[in-house]
Amino acid sequence: MDAPPLIVIFGAAVRADGSPSPALARRIRYGAAAAAAFPASRVLCSGGPGPRGPSEAAVMADQLSRRGVASARLLMDEASLDTLQNVAAAARAARAEGAPLVVACSDAYHLPRIRLLLTVLGVRSRAGPQPGSRGDAGHRVAMALREAVAIPYDLVLAAMHRRRLLS
C-alpha cells in the first residue's frame, strides 16, 4: 500500500490577539478540507512566530483541533519565517514521513511559487482543495505582483542552497 501524501499548510499572519488573519483562516480551511480528503495523512502546520503572539503553526494546530483533526496527525514547523523556509521544512518532513507527495494548502496566487520550489527540492506536489476561495480582487492583484518578484528570487536561492535547505 502506498504511503499517504503529506498535507502542508503554509503560514500567514496572526493577529495581535492571537487569532488568524483572513489569509491564515482561509489556509486553515483549505488544510481542514485536505485533512478530510486524506484521512490517513499527517498535516504539517508551517509558520513561525510573528512580531507578537503565538506562531502561525500553533494557531493552525489549535484551529484544526477545534475542527476535529486529531492532534496525533499534526506536525509542527514553528521555525520557518518565509515561504522558502516553509517549503524546505515541507521537503524535509515529506522525506522523513516517506510521503510520495505534498498536498500544498495556500492561496491560489501563492501555490505556483510553492510548487516550483518543491520541484527544485525534488518533491512532487499537488494543490490542496480551496473551498470558497474568492477573496478580495485588489488583494489578489497585489499578491500576484508580489509573487512575480518572489518566484525568481526564491528559485535562485533554492537552486543555490538546495543541499543546505534539505539538511
Phi and psi restraints in degrees (value plus and minus 20) as a CYANA .aco file:
   2 ASP   PHI     -90.7   -50.7
   2 ASP   PSI     127.1   167.1
   3 ALA   PHI     -89.4   -49.4
   3 ALA   PSI     128.4   168.4
   4 PRO   PHI     -94.2   -54.2
   4 PRO   PSI     139.6   179.6
   5 PRO   PHI     -89.2   -49.2
   5 PRO   PSI     144.1   184.1
   6 LEU   PHI    -117.6   -77.6
   6 LEU   PSI     105.6   145.6
   7 ILE   PHI    -107.9   -67.9
   7 ILE   PSI     110.4   150.4
   8 VAL   PHI    -145.3  -105.3
   8 VAL   PSI     104.9   144.9
   9 ILE   PHI    -121.9   -81.9
   9 ILE   PSI     102.1   142.1
  10 PHE   PHI    -110.0   -70.0
  10 PHE   PSI     114.6   154.6
  11 GLY   PHI     -88.4   -48.4
  11 GLY   PSI     144.7   184.7
  12 ALA   PHI    -174.9  -134.9
  12 ALA   PSI     157.4   197.4
  13 ALA   PHI     -81.3   -41.3
  13 ALA   PSI     128.1   168.1
  14 VAL   PHI    -127.4   -87.4
  14 VAL   PSI     115.5   155.5
  15 ARG   PHI     -90.3   -50.3
  15 ARG   PSI     143.2   183.2
  16 ALA   PHI     -78.1   -38.1
  16 ALA   PSI     -49.9    -9.9
  17 ASP   PHI    -104.7   -64.7
  17 ASP   PSI     -16.7    23.3
  18 GLY   PHI      70.4   110.4
  18 GLY   PSI     -19.9    20.1
  19 SER   PHI    -108.2   -68.2
  19 SER   PSI     138.1   178.1
  20 PRO   PHI     -91.4   -51.4
  20 PRO   PSI     121.4   161.4
  21 SER   PHI     -86.3   -46.3
  21 SER   PSI     148.0   188.0
  22 PRO   PHI     -75.9   -35.9
  22 PRO   PSI     -59.5   -19.5
  23 ALA   PHI     -84.6   -44.6
  23 ALA   PSI     -64.6   -24.6
  24 LEU   PHI     -86.4   -46.4
  24 LEU   PSI     -58.4   -18.4
  25 ALA   PHI     -81.3   -41.3
  25 ALA   PSI     -61.5   -21.5
  26 ARG   PHI     -81.3   -41.3
  26 ARG   PSI     -67.2   -27.2
  27 ARG   PHI     -84.5   -44.5
  27 ARG   PSI     -56.6   -16.6
  28 ILE   PHI     -84.0   -44.0
  28 ILE   PSI     -62.0   -22.0
  29 ARG   PHI     -80.9   -40.9
  29 ARG   PSI     -62.6   -22.6
  30 TYR   PHI     -83.4   -43.4
  30 TYR   PSI     -62.0   -22.0
  31 GLY   PHI     -84.6   -44.6
  31 GLY   PSI     -59.7   -19.7
  32 ALA   PHI     -84.1   -44.1
  32 ALA   PSI     -59.1   -19.1
  33 ALA   PHI     -86.0   -46.0
  33 ALA   PSI     -59.9   -19.9
  34 ALA   PHI     -86.1   -46.1
  34 ALA   PSI     -60.0   -20.0
  35 ALA   PHI     -81.8   -41.8
  35 ALA   PSI     -56.7   -16.7
  36 ALA   PHI     -90.5   -50.5
  36 ALA   PSI     -57.3   -17.3
  37 ALA   PHI     -92.8   -52.8
  37 ALA   PSI     -48.5    -8.5
  38 PHE   PHI    -145.3  -105.3
  38 PHE   PSI      53.7    93.7
  39 PRO   PHI     -84.9   -44.9
  39 PRO   PSI     -36.3     3.7
  40 ALA   PHI    -112.6   -72.6
  40 ALA   PSI     -23.7    16.3
  41 SER   PHI    -104.2   -64.2
  41 SER   PSI     126.0   166.0
  42 ARG   PHI    -100.3   -60.3
  42 ARG   PSI     138.0   178.0
  43 VAL   PHI    -144.4  -104.4
  43 VAL   PSI      98.1   138.1
  44 LEU   PHI    -111.6   -71.6
  44 LEU   PSI      96.8   136.8
  45 CYS   PHI    -111.3   -71.3
  45 CYS   PSI      95.6   135.6
  46 SER   PHI    -142.5  -102.5
  46 SER   PSI      97.1   137.1
  47 GLY   PHI     139.4   179.4
  47 GLY   PSI     107.3   147.3
  48 GLY   PHI    -102.2   -62.2
  48 GLY   PSI    -192.3  -152.3
  49 PRO   PHI     -95.4   -55.4
  49 PRO   PSI     127.3   167.3
  50 GLY   PHI    -111.9   -71.9
  50 GLY   PSI    -178.1  -138.1
  51 PRO   PHI     -86.3   -46.3
  51 PRO   PSI     -40.5    -0.5
  52 ARG   PHI    -175.6  -135.6
  52 ARG   PSI     135.3   175.3
  53 GLY   PHI      63.3   103.3
  53 GLY   PSI    -190.6  -150.6
  54 PRO   PHI     -93.5   -53.5
  54 PRO   PSI     146.9   186.9
  55 SER   PHI     -89.0   -49.0
  55 SER   PSI     138.2   178.2
  56 GLU   PHI     -78.8   -38.8
  56 GLU   PSI     -62.6   -22.6
  57 ALA   PHI     -81.5   -41.5
  57 ALA   PSI     -61.2   -21.2
  58 ALA   PHI     -84.6   -44.6
  58 ALA   PSI     -59.7   -19.7
  59 VAL   PHI     -85.8   -45.8
  59 VAL   PSI     -62.5   -22.5
  60 MET   PHI     -78.6   -38.6
  60 MET   PSI     -70.0   -30.0
  61 ALA   PHI     -79.6   -39.6
  61 ALA   PSI     -62.7   -22.7
  62 ASP   PHI     -81.8   -41.8
  62 ASP   PSI     -67.7   -27.7
  63 GLN   PHI     -85.7   -45.7
  63 GLN   PSI     -59.4   -19.4
  64 LEU   PHI     -86.3   -46.3
  64 LEU   PSI     -60.6   -20.6
  65 SER   PHI     -80.9   -40.9
  65 SER   PSI     -60.8   -20.8
  66 ARG   PHI     -83.7   -43.7
  66 ARG   PSI     -45.0    -5.0
  67 ARG   PHI    -112.3   -72.3
  67 ARG   PSI     -14.0    26.0
  68 GLY   PHI      75.0   115.0
  68 GLY   PSI     -13.3    26.7
  69 VAL   PHI     -99.5   -59.5
  69 VAL   PSI     103.7   143.7
  70 ALA   PHI     -82.0   -42.0
  70 ALA   PSI     115.6   155.6
  71 SER   PHI     -81.2   -41.2
  71 SER   PSI     -46.0    -6.0
  72 ALA   PHI     -85.5   -45.5
  72 ALA   PSI     -39.8     0.2
  73 ARG   PHI    -103.6   -63.6
  73 ARG   PSI     -35.6     4.4
  74 LEU   PHI    -109.2   -69.2
  74 LEU   PSI     113.1   153.1
  75 LEU   PHI    -131.8   -91.8
  75 LEU   PSI     126.2   166.2
  76 MET   PHI    -136.9   -96.9
  76 MET   PSI     111.0   151.0
  77 ASP   PHI    -141.2  -101.2
  77 ASP   PSI      77.2   117.2
  78 GLU   PHI    -123.0   -83.0
  78 GLU   PSI      -7.7    32.3
  79 ALA   PHI    -121.7   -81.7
  79 ALA   PSI     -45.5    -5.5
  80 SER   PHI     -92.4   -52.4
  80 SER   PSI     112.1   152.1
  81 LEU   PHI    -134.7   -94.7
  81 LEU   PSI     -21.7    18.3
  82 ASP   PHI    -173.8  -133.8
  82 ASP   PSI     154.7   194.7
  83 THR   PHI     -81.2   -41.2
  83 THR   PSI     -63.4   -23.4
  84 LEU   PHI     -81.3   -41.3
  84 LEU   PSI     -62.0   -22.0
  85 GLN   PHI     -86.5   -46.5
  85 GLN   PSI     -58.5   -18.5
  86 ASN   PHI     -79.4   -39.4
  86 ASN   PSI     -65.8   -25.8
  87 VAL   PHI     -85.1   -45.1
  87 VAL   PSI     -62.2   -22.2
  88 ALA   PHI     -82.1   -42.1
  88 ALA   PSI     -62.6   -22.6
  89 ALA   PHI     -83.1   -43.1
  89 ALA   PSI     -59.3   -19.3
  90 ALA   PHI     -84.1   -44.1
  90 ALA   PSI     -62.9   -22.9
  91 ALA   PHI     -82.9   -42.9
  91 ALA   PSI     -64.7   -24.7
  92 ARG   PHI     -83.6   -43.6
  92 ARG   PSI     -62.7   -22.7
  93 ALA   PHI     -86.6   -46.6
  93 ALA   PSI     -60.7   -20.7
  94 ALA   PHI     -80.5   -40.5
  94 ALA   PSI     -62.5   -22.5
  95 ARG   PHI     -85.0   -45.0
  95 ARG   PSI     -65.4   -25.4
  96 ALA   PHI     -83.4   -43.4
  96 ALA   PSI     -55.2   -15.2
  97 GLU   PHI    -104.9   -64.9
  97 GLU   PSI     -30.7     9.3
  98 GLY   PHI      50.6    90.6
  98 GLY   PSI       5.0    45.0
  99 ALA   PHI     -96.0   -56.0
  99 ALA   PSI     113.6   153.6
 100 PRO   PHI     -94.5   -54.5
 100 PRO   PSI     -38.7     1.3
 101 LEU   PHI    -182.6  -142.6
 101 LEU   PSI     146.1   186.1
 102 VAL   PHI    -127.3   -87.3
 102 VAL   PSI     112.8   152.8
 103 VAL   PHI    -116.8   -76.8
 103 VAL   PSI      86.1   126.1
 104 ALA   PHI    -107.1   -67.1
 104 ALA   PSI     103.2   143.2
 105 CYS   PHI    -131.5   -91.5
 105 CYS   PSI      86.4   126.4
 106 SER   PHI    -180.8  -140.8
 106 SER   PSI    -196.5  -156.5
 107 ASP   PHI     -94.1   -54.1
 107 ASP   PSI     133.0   173.0
 108 ALA   PHI     -75.6   -35.6
 108 ALA   PSI     -59.0   -19.0
 109 TYR   PHI     -87.0   -47.0
 109 TYR   PSI     -44.1    -4.1
 110 HIS   PHI    -109.4   -69.4
 110 HIS   PSI     -45.9    -5.9
 111 LEU   PHI     -82.6   -42.6
 111 LEU   PSI     -58.5   -18.5
 112 PRO   PHI     -78.3   -38.3
 112 PRO   PSI     -62.7   -22.7
 113 ARG   PHI     -84.9   -44.9
 113 ARG   PSI     -66.6   -26.6
 114 ILE   PHI     -77.1   -37.1
 114 ILE   PSI     -68.8   -28.8
 115 ARG   PHI     -89.1   -49.1
 115 ARG   PSI     -56.8   -16.8
 116 LEU   PHI     -83.4   -43.4
 116 LEU   PSI     -64.5   -24.5
 117 LEU   PHI     -84.8   -44.8
 117 LEU   PSI     -60.6   -20.6
 118 LEU   PHI     -80.1   -40.1
 118 LEU   PSI     -61.9   -21.9
 119 THR   PHI     -81.0   -41.0
 119 THR   PSI     -65.1   -25.1
 120 VAL   PHI     -79.0   -39.0
 120 VAL   PSI     -54.5   -14.5
 121 LEU   PHI    -108.5   -68.5
 121 LEU   PSI     -12.0    28.0
 122 GLY   PHI      61.4   101.4
 122 GLY   PSI       4.6    44.6
 123 VAL   PHI    -137.5   -97.5
 123 VAL   PSI     108.2   148.2
 124 ARG   PHI     -93.2   -53.2
 124 ARG   PSI     130.4   170.4
 125 SER   PHI    -170.8  -130.8
 125 SER   PSI     144.6   184.6
 126 ARG   PHI    -164.9  -124.9
 126 ARG   PSI     137.2   177.2
 127 ALA   PHI     -94.9   -54.9
 127 ALA   PSI     120.0   160.0
 128 GLY   PHI     -98.1   -58.1
 128 GLY   PSI     152.1   192.1
 129 PRO   PHI     -85.1   -45.1
 129 PRO   PSI     128.5   168.5
 130 GLN   PHI    -151.7  -111.7
 130 GLN   PSI      47.5    87.5
 131 PRO   PHI     -86.3   -46.3
 131 PRO   PSI     108.8   148.8
 132 GLY   PHI      40.5    80.5
 132 GLY   PSI      29.0    69.0
 133 SER   PHI    -119.1   -79.1
 133 SER   PSI      13.1    53.1
 134 ARG   PHI     -81.8   -41.8
 134 ARG   PSI     -86.7   -46.7
 135 GLY   PHI      51.6    91.6
 135 GLY   PSI     156.9   196.9
 136 ASP   PHI     -98.7   -58.7
 136 ASP   PSI     108.6   148.6
 137 ALA   PHI     -82.4   -42.4
 137 ALA   PSI     -61.5   -21.5
 138 GLY   PHI     -82.2   -42.2
 138 GLY   PSI     -60.5   -20.5
 139 HIS   PHI     -84.5   -44.5
 139 HIS   PSI     -62.2   -22.2
 140 ARG   PHI     -81.7   -41.7
 140 ARG   PSI     -60.6   -20.6
 141 VAL   PHI     -85.7   -45.7
 141 VAL   PSI     -66.0   -26.0
 142 ALA   PHI     -80.2   -40.2
 142 ALA   PSI     -61.6   -21.6
 143 MET   PHI     -90.0   -50.0
 143 MET   PSI     -55.4   -15.4
 144 ALA   PHI     -83.8   -43.8
 144 ALA   PSI     -59.2   -19.2
 145 LEU   PHI     -85.6   -45.6
 145 LEU   PSI     -61.1   -21.1
 146 ARG   PHI     -80.9   -40.9
 146 ARG   PSI     -63.3   -23.3
 147 GLU   PHI     -85.3   -45.3
 147 GLU   PSI     -53.0   -13.0
 148 ALA   PHI     -80.2   -40.2
 148 ALA   PSI     -51.5   -11.5
 149 VAL   PHI    -105.8   -65.8
 149 VAL   PSI     -62.0   -22.0
 150 ALA   PHI     -88.7   -48.7
 150 ALA   PSI     -54.8   -14.8
 151 ILE   PHI     -79.5   -39.5
 151 ILE   PSI     -76.8   -36.8
 152 PRO   PHI     -84.3   -44.3
 152 PRO   PSI     -55.8   -15.8
 153 TYR   PHI     -80.6   -40.6
 153 TYR   PSI     -72.5   -32.5
 154 ASP   PHI     -87.4   -47.4
 154 ASP   PSI     -54.7   -14.7
 155 LEU   PHI     -82.0   -42.0
 155 LEU   PSI     -62.5   -22.5
 156 VAL   PHI     -83.0   -43.0
 156 VAL   PSI     -66.7   -26.7
 157 LEU   PHI     -80.7   -40.7
 157 LEU   PSI     -63.3   -23.3
 158 ALA   PHI     -84.1   -44.1
 158 ALA   PSI     -62.7   -22.7
 159 ALA   PHI     -86.5   -46.5
 159 ALA   PSI     -61.5   -21.5
 160 MET   PHI     -90.0   -50.0
 160 MET   PSI     -54.0   -14.0
 161 HIS   PHI    -137.1   -97.1
 161 HIS   PSI       4.6    44.6
 162 ARG   PHI     -71.6   -31.6
 162 ARG   PSI     -70.7   -30.7
 163 ARG   PHI     -80.0   -40.0
 163 ARG   PSI     -66.0   -26.0
 164 ARG   PHI     -85.1   -45.1
 164 ARG   PSI     -60.3   -20.3
 165 LEU   PHI     -83.7   -43.7
 165 LEU   PSI     -50.9   -10.9
 166 LEU   PHI    -109.8   -69.8
 166 LEU   PSI     -28.5    11.5
